[in-house]
Amino acid sequence: MKRLVCVVVLLSLLVGCATQTPSKSGRYDQDQDAAPALSPAAIEQLANLENPQVVDLSPSARGNPATYNVWGNDYAVLPSSEGYLEEGNASWYGTKFHGRSTSSGEPFDMFTLTAAHRSLPIPVFARVTNLANGKDTIVRINDRGPFHSDRIIDLSFAAAVKLGFHESGTARVRVETVSYSTEQVLLEVGDFVSLSDAQLAKGQLSATSGAVVEVVKIIGGEMYRLQVGPLSNGAPIERIKALVATLGLGRVNERTAD
């Protein structure tokens, strides 16, 4: 986490030096948006940002009116985010709004995993999946927008990098809200023919994840599998799934801890 904070601070300083303060004061009335000038290494760091931890959130004191009006169009805020799922086009916003106040009142940071949505109550967590490449990320929705009829969500620049469309500008995505849960989950990882292979994989995953990892024998067979957890829903699970993919340890199944 300390490393992530350092990366975000460094990127913010780089952009602060490279961009000018917008000359227009309106939240949606500035000139065209732009990506920050970042090195390939910095882009790679954004692409590997950990998902935010899904926690229990209280509605923001700002940004949740029953209805509101932008550019002469009326919009309604949903009373609940439960079960929300939609597919459509996503865009991203960057230097144009960096540091400016969001609808929730907090400053927009294009290097964190946040997003803007027209109707979901804020704040709320959502999983966004790029339907073209299968990449996904969790974002915290804390702003209103996009106010274009052909788009359903506006992502931070960092989120667009994670989803692989920061260069193209838009992508077809699925947006699904993620609710906080205290339910504990076990991850079942890989299938290993030999006990020694399973123990080697256990050592690799334990060292990199910091989670409790056990080798279990599959009932009715001579195969072995890793059991990770129990874990709370949210960022820890997503992080370990990413580590499993990086280490090439095979498939991952989730099941509720007894």
Backbone torsions as a table, in degrees:
resi	resn	phi	psi	omega
1	MET	NA	-39.7	177.7
2	LYS	-60.1	-39.5	179.5
3	ARG	-63.8	-40.5	179.4
4	LEU	-63.6	-43.1	179.4
5	VAL	-61.2	-41.7	179.5
6	CYS	-62.9	-40.5	179.4
7	VAL	-62.8	-46.3	-178.5
8	VAL	-63.3	-42.5	179.3
9	VAL	-63.1	-43.5	-179.9
10	LEU	-62.4	-44.3	-179.7
11	LEU	-64.1	-39.3	179.5
12	SER	-63.2	-39.2	178.6
13	LEU	-66.1	-40.0	179.2
14	LEU	-61.3	-44.0	-179.2
15	VAL	-68.9	-38.7	179.0
16	GLY	-58.6	-32.8	179.2
17	CYS	-80.8	-25.5	-171.0
18	ALA	-96.0	-15.1	-175.1
19	THR	-118.0	161.1	179.5
20	GLN	-104.4	154.9	176.1
21	THR	-67.3	128.1	-179.2
22	PRO	-56.5	143.3	-178.0
23	SER	-84.2	-15.8	-179.5
24	LYS	-104.4	147.2	-172.6
25	SER	-97.7	-18.5	-176.8
26	GLY	-67.1	141.1	-177.7
27	ARG	-58.9	-31.8	-177.4
28	TYR	-124.0	19.9	-173.2
29	ASP	-115.1	15.9	-179.5
30	GLN	-85.8	174.8	176.6
31	ASP	-69.0	178.5	-172.4
32	GLN	-57.5	143.5	179.9
33	ASP	-69.9	165.8	179.8
34	ALA	-151.9	158.3	175.1
35	ALA	-83.4	150.5	175.1
36	PRO	-69.4	153.0	178.0
37	ALA	-83.6	99.6	-175.6
38	LEU	-123.0	151.6	176.6
39	SER	-75.6	161.6	175.6
40	PRO	-56.5	-35.3	179.5
41	ALA	-65.7	-39.4	178.9
42	ALA	-67.4	-38.9	176.8
43	ILE	-62.1	-41.0	179.4
44	GLU	-63.6	-37.4	177.7
45	GLN	-64.5	-40.0	176.5
46	LEU	-64.9	-38.6	-179.0
47	ALA	-64.3	-20.6	-178.0
48	ASN	-109.9	16.6	176.4
49	LEU	-59.9	139.3	175.9
50	GLU	-72.8	145.8	176.1
51	ASN	-63.6	146.9	174.9
52	PRO	-64.5	147.8	177.6
53	GLN	-72.8	131.3	179.3
54	VAL	-78.4	115.5	-178.6
55	VAL	-124.3	169.5	177.7
56	ASP	-74.8	125.2	-174.9
57	LEU	-117.2	142.6	173.1
58	SER	-96.2	147.2	179.2
59	PRO	-57.1	141.2	178.0
60	SER	-67.5	145.0	176.4
61	ALA	-68.9	-21.1	177.7
62	ARG	-116.8	154.1	172.1
63	GLY	88.4	4.4	-177.9
64	ASN	-124.5	46.6	174.7
65	PRO	-71.3	157.3	177.8
66	ALA	-59.7	-40.1	175.6
67	THR	-141.9	158.1	175.1
68	TYR	-152.0	166.4	-174.7
69	ASN	-128.6	130.7	175.0
70	VAL	-134.1	128.4	178.8
71	TRP	54.4	34.8	177.4
72	GLY	82.3	2.3	179.2
73	ASN	-108.6	138.7	179.7
74	ASP	-93.1	139.7	178.5
75	TYR	-131.0	148.6	179.2
76	ALA	-115.9	140.6	177.3
77	VAL	-92.5	130.7	-179.7
78	LEU	-65.2	142.3	178.9
79	PRO	-70.5	-21.3	-178.6
80	SER	-150.1	151.7	177.0
81	SER	-97.7	-1.8	-175.0
82	GLU	-59.0	126.0	175.3
83	GLY	74.7	11.1	-178.1
84	TYR	-70.6	130.2	175.0
85	LEU	-150.5	129.3	-178.4
86	GLU	-150.9	147.9	173.9
87	GLU	-117.8	142.0	-179.3
88	GLY	175.9	-164.3	-177.3
89	ASN	-89.8	141.9	174.8
90	ALA	-116.4	149.8	172.4
91	SER	-128.9	-178.9	176.7
92	TRP	-135.2	158.9	175.0
93	TYR	-129.7	146.3	-171.0
94	GLY	-136.7	-113.7	-171.0
95	THR	-61.8	-28.0	-178.9
96	LYS	-58.6	-34.8	-175.7
97	PHE	-113.9	-4.1	-175.1
98	HIS	-56.2	124.9	179.5
99	GLY	88.7	-11.8	179.9
100	ARG	-83.5	158.2	-177.3
101	SER	-69.5	133.6	173.8
102	THR	-85.6	176.8	179.5
103	SER	-64.3	-24.6	178.3
104	SER	-82.8	-10.0	179.1
105	GLY	102.5	-18.6	179.0
106	GLU	-84.0	153.1	-179.3
107	PRO	-70.2	143.2	177.3
108	PHE	-75.6	131.7	177.1
109	ASP	-123.6	109.5	-175.5
110	MET	-70.4	-7.7	-179.9
111	PHE	-98.7	6.9	174.4
112	THR	-113.9	164.6	-173.9
113	LEU	-90.6	84.4	-180.0
114	THR	-129.3	175.7	-178.4
115	ALA	-160.2	165.5	175.7
116	ALA	-117.4	141.1	-179.7
117	HIS	-142.8	145.8	-175.8
118	ARG	-74.4	-35.0	-168.2
119	SER	-124.1	-17.7	-179.8
120	LEU	-70.1	141.6	175.7
121	PRO	-62.2	146.1	-179.3
122	ILE	-119.0	143.0	-1.5
123	PRO	-85.6	158.5	175.9
124	VAL	-155.7	151.3	177.7
125	PHE	-95.2	145.1	178.0
126	ALA	-144.1	145.6	172.0
127	ARG	-94.7	127.3	179.5
128	VAL	-115.3	126.9	-178.1
129	THR	-118.9	128.8	173.9
130	ASN	-76.8	112.6	-174.5
131	LEU	-70.5	-15.4	-179.5
132	ALA	-81.6	-32.8	-175.6
133	ASN	-126.1	-3.2	177.5
134	GLY	80.8	-2.5	179.7
135	LYS	-71.1	143.4	179.4
136	ASP	-139.2	161.8	176.0
137	THR	-152.7	157.0	172.9
138	ILE	-99.7	134.3	178.7
139	VAL	-125.5	156.2	173.2
140	ARG	-104.4	117.6	-179.2
141	ILE	-82.1	117.9	-176.8
142	ASN	-135.0	15.4	-174.0
143	ASP	-146.8	165.8	177.8
144	ARG	-104.3	145.6	-178.3
145	GLY	135.2	-177.9	-9.4
146	PRO	-79.1	148.0	-177.2
147	PHE	-99.0	51.5	173.5
148	HIS	-126.0	131.1	-172.4
149	SER	-64.9	-20.6	-176.5
150	ASP	-94.3	10.7	-179.3
151	ARG	-132.3	146.1	-178.0
152	ILE	-109.9	-16.2	-178.2
153	ILE	-153.9	145.9	176.3
154	ASP	-116.8	117.8	-175.2
155	LEU	-100.5	153.6	172.2
156	SER	-63.7	159.7	179.2
157	PHE	-57.5	-41.2	-179.5
158	ALA	-60.3	-42.3	179.6
159	ALA	-64.7	-38.0	177.8
160	ALA	-64.5	-36.9	176.3
161	VAL	-63.5	-45.1	179.7
162	LYS	-60.8	-33.8	-179.2
163	LEU	-88.7	-5.6	173.9
164	GLY	79.0	27.9	178.3
165	PHE	-130.6	21.0	-178.8
166	HIS	-66.0	-23.4	179.2
167	GLU	-86.3	-37.2	-179.1
168	SER	-78.3	-26.7	175.9
169	GLY	95.8	-34.8	178.6
170	THR	-139.1	160.4	178.1
171	ALA	-157.0	153.7	174.1
172	ARG	-83.1	124.5	-173.2
173	VAL	-133.9	165.2	168.5
174	ARG	-112.8	132.7	178.9
175	VAL	-117.0	123.6	-179.4
176	GLU	-136.3	125.0	-178.9
177	THR	-68.0	147.8	-179.1
178	VAL	-119.2	121.8	-177.7
179	SER	-96.3	147.7	175.8
180	TYR	-68.0	138.8	178.5
181	SER	-144.8	142.9	175.5
182	THR	-90.8	3.5	-179.6
183	GLU	-63.0	136.1	179.2
184	GLN	-94.8	141.2	-174.2
185	VAL	-125.8	142.6	170.8
186	LEU	-106.8	138.8	174.6
187	LEU	-104.0	131.3	174.9
188	GLU	-106.1	122.3	-169.8
189	VAL	-119.0	126.8	169.4
190	GLY	67.8	174.7	172.2
191	ASP	-138.8	120.5	-175.0
192	PHE	-119.5	133.8	-178.2
193	VAL	-73.6	-38.5	-176.5
194	SER	-113.1	150.7	178.1
195	LEU	-64.4	-37.2	-179.1
196	SER	-64.2	-39.3	177.1
197	ASP	-63.9	-41.2	179.5
198	ALA	-64.8	-40.4	179.9
199	GLN	-68.0	-35.6	176.3
200	LEU	-64.1	-44.5	178.7
201	ALA	-64.4	-37.6	177.5
202	LYS	-59.5	-44.4	179.8
203	GLY	-62.3	-40.2	179.8
204	GLN	-65.1	-46.7	-176.0
205	LEU	-71.9	-37.1	178.1
206	SER	-62.7	-43.3	-176.6
207	ALA	-66.3	-34.9	-175.2
208	THR	-91.8	-27.3	-174.6
209	SER	-97.3	-29.6	-175.3
210	GLY	75.0	5.0	-179.0
211	ALA	-91.8	166.0	175.5
212	VAL	-76.9	121.9	-178.7
213	VAL	-125.8	129.2	178.4
214	GLU	-125.4	149.5	173.1
215	VAL	-93.2	126.8	178.5
216	VAL	-123.6	145.8	177.7
217	LYS	-90.4	133.0	-179.0
218	ILE	-71.6	126.3	-176.9
219	ILE	-61.2	132.2	177.0
220	GLY	81.2	15.2	-179.5
221	GLY	-153.2	-176.4	179.3
222	GLU	-112.0	28.1	-179.6
223	MET	-105.5	158.3	-179.9
224	TYR	-125.7	155.4	-177.3
225	ARG	-145.1	153.8	175.3
226	LEU	-93.0	140.2	174.5
227	GLN	-117.1	123.5	-175.7
228	VAL	-115.6	129.4	175.9
229	GLY	120.5	-165.1	13.7
230	PRO	-74.2	152.9	-177.2
231	LEU	-129.1	153.2	173.1
232	SER	-84.7	149.4	177.7
233	ASN	-58.3	149.6	174.7
234	GLY	115.8	-142.7	-170.9
235	ALA	-58.2	-42.2	-179.4
236	PRO	-57.4	-40.9	179.9
237	ILE	-66.1	-45.1	-178.8
238	GLU	-63.1	-38.6	179.9
239	ARG	-64.4	-43.7	-178.8
240	ILE	-69.2	-36.9	175.5
241	LYS	-59.7	-40.7	178.5
242	ALA	-65.4	-39.9	178.1
243	LEU	-64.9	-41.6	178.4
244	VAL	-59.2	-42.9	178.8
245	ALA	-65.2	-41.8	-179.6
246	THR	-63.7	-40.3	-178.7
247	LEU	-81.1	-8.6	179.1
248	GLY	67.3	40.6	-175.3
249	LEU	-91.9	3.2	175.8
250	GLY	100.7	-159.9	-173.1
251	ARG	-74.9	162.4	177.6
252	VAL	-129.9	128.0	173.4
253	ASN	-116.1	145.9	176.6
254	GLU	-106.8	142.6	170.4
255	ARG	-147.7	152.2	-179.1
256	THR	-70.2	133.3	178.1
257	ALA	-68.6	139.5	179.8
258	ASP	-71.3	NA	NA
